[in-house]
């Protein structure tokens, strides 16, 4: 745009002013000093001025707060300096009435005769509503992102309040949450409310006449108060609220998935008025988002709690206990104050479950947990270590040698008090063991183990008593609880392995089978034989996962030998009474065969005579399922049980294994030779392959050959060995064996 005059910019003509006043956008012209030369009616009204002529000669610094005025003027300084326009950029300001305003502006330089910039002309369009909608969408997305990303509840709620406040003029928001007891409201966030008001409202009760928020929770409905100083709901709090500028309060309660009120979203206005429809909708949307945030936070809090606590008793779990114990031990090293670990194990708790059921058993455990925490005013940490065992950490004077026995006496008295559950009335006793740091251990792990040992000594001494660890007493065998836990982790960590003892056919001299035997490579105790852990596995039920692994590993190894082109053999796996009763046994065996690809006829399950006689009908049913699969079945340790011939005949067996106790004395015991001869004959008459176990001498081998025993197994032919060594034996023939037949 070029003007005829050189130095000054001026606009004349009523027609032009009338014309631009009809336009809804903001239109203005300024000179080089950023003074208004012309403005239309829309610009004047923005500043609360009716006549646009009153703007002439004024600058943005005269009409806006200093910070905003300088921001506007900075853009215009750039245009005049460069001669380049700024097109379609956003500007934000607070108007004199406190309202927010966003405009999309374009500003152009006005050039004089010599192309010198003599001023600017600007056109702006109000985009406030569009901008608010964008900010609302952005704010909602931000709230949801913060919820998903796990930001703290207060941060999420503050983002929510600020988002809603950005949509409204002269309105401040707050969130209050119902406390755990459901009796009062706690102030959560209110970023722009007066601090004294926010703190003063914290803890207000929930009731029928407790301002807007307390009443909204009580009624479970929206409560909109248009005049705080006159409404009866605020009557009891009027003196408190008068000192602040809020004059109306609109509160919307929000609820959890279970229907309980979680809290309220409140809006405060400095005007006496009702909320507009838009404000109502915003408050409702805010309450919805607040409920999502609070529900998510409580769910995560519950998850975090369960990650560190026992579900049944609410006591800390082992993970939390371990870190706390290590902290106490480190503190003890610094301060010298003693620390003690106390193990509490309920005696014969199985009787409670067997007599009254597990529901009552769980209630007993909860009662015991509560009682343990009442001793010494609960100034100790207690965990449920597992099953019916609890572990406590005590420190300070109570952990001293003089006081520890007294503390354990109190524990015992509390636990053994009469338990009342409904119409039931009974007692439980406990065995307690303790160890102290630094007297009884060098670190937290050893302290825990020694307390465990002391507890087992108390149990071994007759139960219903306590023991303190004694460093000088002779080392006993590894205690069961520790070994049980180590066995559990050993199964998971692959510490168990199999060895294979060959079974030879006395006629061909070839290996026709092998018995798979479990071994444990204990990380501390080294190689452990079945006699050291199988009984405990049976008692605890760990024999089921252990046995499942043995079956799978034996099948896998046998298939590997076959795939390597070695002579196919039958692999024998022992099945315990506990495994045989487990409903998953058949499925476990079938799964092992399917997963490894081993044909079923190359797997043999070895069952003891006493196991089969415990419930002959049930045993026949399970054995028939295995026979349908194609799995072979052997009766192990035959001769040590009390089976009748009729029962033996009904079992779908393929092999009979003579117990080694009858083989051991074959060299010089006529009665044992007679029994062995009779069993071999019986097996042959029943059509069963007979295996003699425990063959250790050439004389025993010769006798068995003379009795036409088909298969032998024992140290004389080979000790149990690892898979690689056993593989080398497959296919080899013991030709000397044939000489014993004639």
Long-range contacts (C-beta under 8 A, 24 or more apart in sequence): 1-108, 1-110, 1-111, 1-121, 2-111, 2-112, 2-113, 3-110, 3-112, 3-113, 3-118, 4-113, 5-112, 6-112, 6-113, 6-114, 7-112, 7-118, 8-118, 9-37, 9-110, 9-118, 9-119, 10-37, 11-37, 11-38, 17-52, 21-52, 25-123, 25-124, 25-125, 25-126, 26-103, 26-122, 26-123, 26-124, 26-125, 26-126, 27-121, 27-122, 27-123, 28-55, 28-121, 28-122, 29-110, 29-119, 29-120, 29-121, 29-122, 30-59, 30-76, 30-119, 30-120, 30-121, 30-122, 31-118, 31-119, 32-80, 32-117, 32-118, 32-119, 33-59, 34-59, 34-60, 34-73, 34-76, 34-77, 35-59, 37-119, 46-95, 46-101, 47-95, 47-96, 48-95, 48-96, 48-97, 64-93, 65-94, 68-93, 68-94, 75-107, 76-107, 76-120, 79-107, 79-108, 79-109, 79-117, 79-120, 80-109, 80-117, 80-119, 80-120, 83-109, 83-111, 83-115, 83-117, 84-109, 85-109, 90-127, 90-131, 91-124, 98-169, 98-170, 99-169, 99-170, 100-128, 100-166, 100-169, 101-126, 101-128, 102-126, 102-127, 102-128, 102-130, 102-131, 102-132, 103-127, 103-128, 132-166, 132-167, 135-163, 135-166, 135-167, 136-163, 136-166, 136-167, 136-282, 138-163, 139-163, 139-164, 139-166, 140-285, 140-289, 143-289, 143-293, 144-289, 144-292, 147-292, 147-293, 147-296, 150-300, 153-188, 153-293, 153-294, 153-297, 154-188, 154-189, 156-293, 156-297, 157-188, 157-189, 157-290, 157-293, 158-189, 158-191, 160-286, 160-289, 160-290, 160-293, 161-189, 161-190, 161-191, 161-192, 161-286, 162-191, 163-286, 164-265, 164-267, 164-282, 164-283, 164-286, 165-191, 165-192, 167-278, 167-282, 168-267, 168-279, 168-282, 170-269, 170-270, 170-271, 171-267, 171-268, 171-269, 171-279, 172-246, 172-267, 172-268, 173-265, 173-266, 173-267, 173-268, 173-286, 174-198, 174-265, 174-266, 174-268, 175-263, 175-264, 175-265, 175-266, 175-290, 176-201, 176-213, 176-263, 176-264, 176-266, 177-262, 177-263, 177-294, 178-206, 178-217, 178-260, 178-261, 178-262, 178-263, 182-206, 182-260, 185-213, 185-214, 185-217, 185-263, 185-264, 188-263, 193-246, 193-268, 194-244, 194-245, 196-243, 196-244, 197-241, 197-244, 197-246, 200-240, 204-237, 209-233, 209-235, 209-236, 210-236, 210-237, 211-237, 211-241, 211-249, 211-251, 212-249, 212-250, 212-251, 212-264, 212-266, 213-249, 213-251, 213-264, 213-266, 215-251, 216-251, 216-252, 216-253, 216-264, 217-253, 217-261, 217-263, 217-264, 220-253, 220-255, 220-261, 221-253, 222-250, 222-251, 222-252, 222-253, 222-283, 223-250, 223-251, 224-250, 224-251, 224-274, 224-275, 224-280, 225-249, 225-250, 225-251, 226-272, 226-273, 226-274, 227-272, 245-270, 246-270, 247-271, 247-272, 248-272, 248-273, 248-274, 248-275, 250-275, 250-279, 250-280, 250-283, 252-283, 252-284, 252-286, 252-287, 253-287, 254-287, 254-288, 254-290, 254-291, 254-294, 255-291, 256-291, 256-294, 256-295, 256-298, 257-295, 262-290, 262-291, 262-294, 262-295, 263-290, 263-294, 265-290, 310-383, 310-384, 312-362, 312-365, 312-366, 312-384, 313-365, 313-366, 313-369, 313-384, 314-369, 315-369, 315-373, 315-382, 315-383, 315-384, 315-390, 316-381, 316-382, 316-383, 317-383, 317-384, 318-383, 318-385, 318-386, 320-383, 321-381, 321-383, 321-385, 321-391, 321-393, 322-444, 324-381, 324-393, 325-393, 325-444, 325-447, 325-448, 326-444, 328-393, 328-395, 328-444, 329-437, 329-443, 329-444, 329-447, 331-395, 332-395, 332-437, 332-438, 333-438, 337-395, 337-396, 337-399, 338-395, 338-396, 338-399, 338-400, 338-436, 338-437, 338-438, 338-439, 339-393, 339-394, 339-395, 339-399, 339-436, 339-437, 339-447, 340-393, 340-394, 340-395, 340-398, 340-399, 340-404, 340-434, 340-435, 340-436, 340-437, 340-451, 341-391, 341-392, 341-393, 341-434, 341-435, 341-437, 341-447, 341-448, 341-450, 341-451, 342-391, 342-392, 342-393, 342-394, 342-404, 342-407, 342-408, 342-411, 342-432, 342-433, 342-434, 342-451, 343-385, 343-389, 343-390, 343-391, 343-432, 343-433, 343-434, 343-451, 343-452, 343-454, 343-455, 344-372, 344-389, 344-390, 344-391, 344-392, 344-411, 344-415, 344-430, 344-431, 344-432, 344-455, 345-388, 345-389, 345-390, 345-430, 345-431, 345-432, 345-455, 345-459, 345-481, 346-388, 346-389, 346-415, 346-428, 346-429, 346-430, 347-428, 347-429, 347-430, 347-431, 347-459, 347-463, 347-464, 348-429, 348-463, 349-387, 349-388, 349-428, 352-426, 352-428, 356-424, 360-421, 360-424, 363-421, 364-419, 364-421, 364-428, 367-419, 367-421, 368-415, 368-428, 371-414, 371-415, 371-417, 372-411, 372-414, 372-415, 374-414, 375-407, 375-410, 375-411, 375-414, 376-407, 376-410, 386-485, 389-481, 391-448, 391-451, 399-436, 401-436, 401-439, 404-434, 404-436, 404-468, 405-466, 405-468, 408-432, 408-434, 408-466, 408-468, 409-466, 411-466, 412-464, 412-465, 412-466, 416-464, 429-463, 429-464, 430-464, 431-455, 431-456, 431-458, 431-459, 431-463, 431-464, 431-465, 431-466, 432-458, 432-465, 432-466, 432-467, 433-457, 433-458, 433-466, 433-467, 433-468, 433-469, 434-466, 434-467, 434-468, 434-469, 435-468, 435-469, 436-468, 436-469, 439-471, 440-469, 440-471, 449-482, 452-479, 452-481, 452-482, 453-479, 453-482, 455-481, 456-480, 456-481, 478-525, 480-536, 483-533, 483-536, 484-536, 484-540, 484-542, 486-522, 486-523, 487-520, 487-533, 487-536, 487-537, 487-540, 487-542, 487-546, 488-542, 490-520, 490-522, 491-542, 491-545, 491-546, 491-549, 495-520, 495-521, 495-522, 495-523, 496-520, 496-521, 496-546, 496-549, 496-550, 497-521, 497-722, 498-550, 498-553, 498-554, 498-557, 498-723, 499-720, 499-721, 499-722, 500-557, 500-571, 500-720, 500-721, 500-722, 500-723, 500-726, 501-713, 501-718, 501-719, 501-720, 501-721, 502-713, 502-717, 502-718, 502-726, 502-729, 503-572, 503-691, 503-711, 503-712, 503-713, 504-711, 504-712, 504-713, 504-717, 504-734, 504-737, 505-710, 505-711, 506-701, 506-704, 506-705, 506-709, 506-710, 506-711, 506-712, 506-737, 506-740, 506-741, 507-710, 507-737, 507-738, 507-741, 508-733, 508-738, 509-733, 509-734, 509-735, 509-736, 509-737, 509-738, 510-567, 510-731, 510-732, 510-733, 510-734, 511-567, 511-569, 511-729, 511-730, 511-731, 511-732, 512-569, 512-570, 512-711, 513-569, 513-570, 513-571, 513-572, 513-604, 513-711, 514-569, 514-570, 514-571, 514-572, 514-726, 515-571, 515-572, 515-573, 515-574, 515-606, 515-713, 515-720, 516-550, 516-553, 516-554, 516-557, 516-571, 516-572, 516-573, 516-574, 517-720, 518-546, 518-550, 534-576, 538-576, 538-577, 538-578, 541-578, 543-576, 543-578, 543-579, 544-578, 544-579, 544-582, 544-584, 547-573, 547-575, 547-576, 547-579, 547-588, 548-584, 548-588, 548-592, 551-588, 551-589, 551-592, 551-603, 552-591, 552-592, 552-595, 552-596, 554-603, 555-592, 555-593, 555-595, 555-596, 555-598, 555-603, 556-592, 556-596, 556-598, 557-723, 558-596, 558-598, 558-602, 558-603, 559-596, 559-597, 559-598, 560-723, 561-727, 561-730, 562-598, 562-602, 564-727, 566-727, 566-730, 566-731, 567-730, 567-731, 568-602, 569-602, 569-730, 570-601, 570-602, 570-603, 570-604, 570-632, 571-602, 571-603, 571-604, 572-604, 572-605, 572-606, 572-634, 573-603, 573-604, 573-605, 573-606, 574-606, 574-636, 575-605, 575-606, 575-607, 575-611, 576-611, 577-608, 577-610, 577-611, 577-614, 580-607, 580-611, 580-619, 580-622, 585-622, 586-622, 586-625, 586-626, 586-629, 589-626, 589-629, 589-631, 590-629, 593-629, 593-631, 599-630, 600-629, 600-630, 600-631, 601-630, 601-631, 601-632, 603-631, 603-632, 604-631, 604-632, 604-633, 604-634, 604-654, 604-655, 605-631, 605-632, 605-633, 605-634, 606-634, 606-635, 606-636, 606-657, 607-633, 607-634, 607-635, 607-636, 608-635, 608-636, 608-637, 608-641, 609-635, 609-636, 609-637, 609-638, 609-639, 609-640, 609-641, 609-642, 609-643, 610-640, 610-641, 610-642, 612-641, 612-643, 612-647, 612-651, 613-641, 613-642, 613-643, 613-647, 616-647, 616-650, 616-651, 619-651, 620-650, 620-651, 620-652, 623-651, 623-652, 623-653, 624-652, 627-652, 634-691, 638-679, 639-675, 639-679, 645-682, 648-686, 649-686, 653-686, 653-688, 654-688, 654-689, 655-688, 655-689, 655-690, 655-691, 655-711, 656-682, 656-683, 656-686, 656-688, 656-689, 656-690, 656-691, 657-690, 657-691, 657-692, 657-693, 658-690, 658-691, 658-692, 658-693, 658-709, 659-693, 659-694, 660-693, 660-694, 660-714, 661-694, 663-692, 663-693, 663-694, 663-695, 663-696, 663-700, 663-704, 663-714, 664-694, 664-696, 666-699, 666-700, 666-703, 666-704, 667-697, 667-699, 667-700, 673-703, 676-703, 676-704, 676-707, 677-707, 680-704, 680-707, 680-708, 680-709, 681-707, 684-708, 701-737, 701-740, 702-740, 705-737, 705-740, 705-741, 706-740
